[in-house]
Amino acid sequence: MRNTISLNEHWLFSKEAAEPPAALPDGWETVTVPHCWNDKDGQDGGNDYYRGTCYYAKSIRREELPEGEEFYLEFRGTNSSAVCYVNGRELARHDGGYSTWRVNITEALAEENLIVVAVDNAENDRVYPQMADFTFYGGMYRNVNLIAVEKSHFDLDYYGTPGLKVTPQLSGADAEVEVEVYLKEAKEGQTLRYELFDREGGAAASCESAASETKAVLSLKDVRLWNGRKDPYLYRADVTLLDGGREVDKVSTRFGCRTYEIDPDKGFILNGEPYPLRGVSRHQDRWGIGNALLPEHHKEDIDLIMEVGATTIRLAHYQHDQYFYDLCDENGLVIWAEIPFISKFMEDGYDNTISQMTELVVQNYNHPSIVVWGLSNEITMQGKSTEALLKNHRDLNDLCHRLDPTRKTTMAVVSMCSQDDPYLEIPDTLSWNHYFGWYGGDTSMNGPWLDGFHKKHPTIPVGMSEYGCEALNWHTSKPRQGDYTEEYQAYYHEELIRQLFTREYLWATHVWNMFDFGADARAEGGENGQNHKGLVTFDRKYKKDSFYAYKAWLSKEPFVHLCGKRYVDRVEPVTKVTVYSNQPSVELFVNGKSVGVKEAPDHFFYFEVENEGTSELKAVAGSCVDESTIRKVDEPNPDYILKEKGAILNWFDITEPEGYFSLNDTIGDIMATAKGKLLMAAQMGKIAKQMKGGGAKPAGMELSGDMLQMMNGFTVIRLCNMMGMVNVSVSKEDLLALNAKLNKIKRPKPKD
């Protein structure tokens, strides 16, 4: 009978070793898996975190192993490539940092056994991801197990599959449940027992067949549906391999019965009823931990996502831990699952996209929470689609439908991609990554842009896969785009919520991001090495005001929230106080005196408050109460004002002759002049050349209308400070030289 034991304890680790050790080494660090070697340097900025090969070593005595005829090592996540050695023999290689893989070690075992795993997150041109706005943490960062089985067993070799595949088909009030298993070395006379159980463990259906019959169909009467957050009901399927009545091996999985449609006009439909998918994206890392998460971290993330009221999660940009998918099943969250085919198309990466997608689908097929397989993310960032890119996507799309005919495919498309690019027609659905109002443009552009696309492509279900803006502990009463204040982020999301949540045709919307996350190339906002677009801070200890904006629209749990709790000191004599609530009205009290009752169908309540001395604020909505404090000051509190760390060049180093442009001007203003357009086109050409690695300008990097629309709101200095995110280096000398050229271009005279 199958026996699984954990091998998480007592690994020796080295970042300095040049080759696998021949014996258990002295002087190496002792670590416990999950383990990540970029838990600090992958989050502190500079884009200088260690990327290379590190080694893990562990000894096991044969007598310590459980009884069995075949022995497998199971790795739940090693980023990003790994080689497994047992007693000096190389037994397996795996490329792909986010999926389960296994190694049959039976023939290599001796009485004393040395297991060595070389894990490598170094740059290359064949394993995804290689360019993206997040840290590619190295490590053996998920569980490691040893699985002992008999010769006859459910398959452990095929792409990390759980060994069985469950496909329910609804028919009226009942369901026909097809259960298929993958067997190895089945013997004559062995049989398979198929059993279905309800959530409480009660028997629901069963049958038995010869082991040669690896597929059975069982009937469920009066089936209870997996119905999202309303009722995420789960059944269980067990399949046991028997030999003369003796249990040889057994596999088990939970599953749900549900139907869904994605309609280009009506959005997402679950079990025949409209079910708007409004939610968030999630990365799998933590402050000071990297991606070596423990179950309690995953559970806390789910609890916060449930609190905000989300109905969907986009699990970006790779396969997540099986435990997290289990939590999504249990809580009724609808999931977009994808592979890290992202940002930079690599022709030599074709095979890796195929293997990573195969692993994603076969390992996660049974999760009812998953409704779409994501083919790629922003893959045309460097230019228009090529024939090789189109073929790669068509093959991935066909692969998904071949492995899983029950689900749809999708992809996330970057703003500047042409609406006529042929790759948009490949998947069943698609979504756009738009940041109008943060990366250029303004907030009002988002909804109308989507309306335009929907009108142009009425048969394509369209959604919004990324939108957001960054906020740290900076504050102002006059928020503006690019200031990194909590107040601008709140304003931005108020505007986006109004636009997106009222457009029924959008099949899904996903905020970027639920949590701040590690992005070591980032140098902006005053805290380098992170992307701060989260509704919750990296350490999960603070919910930003924008978190409650979504809670007001999505959650049924009564609440009221006073915004600006970290913004106490204010200079203006009359200040704006914002309250979020899902209740119909809010009354605000200042020092115990009511300043009025307001109603707000959009759940955002605004009050004007006299700012004198210290004011104790209390918001009351039904039985819900929230309190905060503001204080009148004469001068702005310097602790609230953005302080950049390690910026290439600060604004005060930039010369600004009166009547002429400088780096502090926006791309849009500069491009409105003939000389400015020529200069900026030349600069974009240089950037494109660096992104291509020194070659010619990639196709599509011309300054298209969509790209200009995206970039118009950037100042030149802000754009250049962000170039590290796409592996483009800009020196202080380059910036000063560009500023000198801008200083020679006259501003247009203002029109009367």
Buried (B, 14 or more C-beta within 10 A) or exposed (E): BBEEEEBBEEBBBBEEBEEBBEEBBEEBEEBEBBBBBBBBBBBBBBBEBEBEBBBBBBEBEEEEBBEBEBBBBBBBBBBBBBBBBBBEEEBBEBBBBBBBBBBBBBEBBEEEBBBBBBBBBEEBEBBBBBBBBBBBBBBBBBBBBBBBBBEBBBBBEEBBBBBBBBBBEBEEEBBBBEBBBBBBEBEEEBBBBBBBBBBEEEEBBEBEEEBEEBEBBBBBEEBBBBBBBBEBBBBBBBBBBBBEEEEBBBBBBBBBBBBBBBEBEEBBBBBEEEBBBBBBBBBBBBBEBBBBBEEEBBEBBBEBBBBBBBBBBBBBBBBBBBBBBBBBBBBBBBBBBBBBBBBBBBEEBBEBBBBBBBBBBBBBBBBBBBBBBBBBBBBBBBBBBBEEBBEBBBBBBEBBBEBBEEBBBBBBBBBBBBEEBEBBEBBBBBBBBBBBBBBBBBBEBBBEBBEEBBEEBEEBBBBBBBBBBBBBBBBBBEBEBBBBBBBBBBBBBBBBBBBBBEBEBBBBBBBBBBBBBBBBBBBBBBBBBBBBBBBBBBEBEBBBBBBBBBBBBBBEEEBBBBBBBBBBBBEEEEBBBBBBBBBEEBBBBBEEEEBEEBEBEEBBBBBEBEBEEEBEBBBBBBEBEBEBEBEBEEEBBEEBEBEBEEBBBEBEBBEBEEEBBBBBBBBBBBBEBEBBBEBBEEBBBBBBBBBBEEEEBBEBBBBBEBBBBBBBBBBBBBBBBBBBBBBBEBEEEBBBEBBEBBBEBEBEEEEE
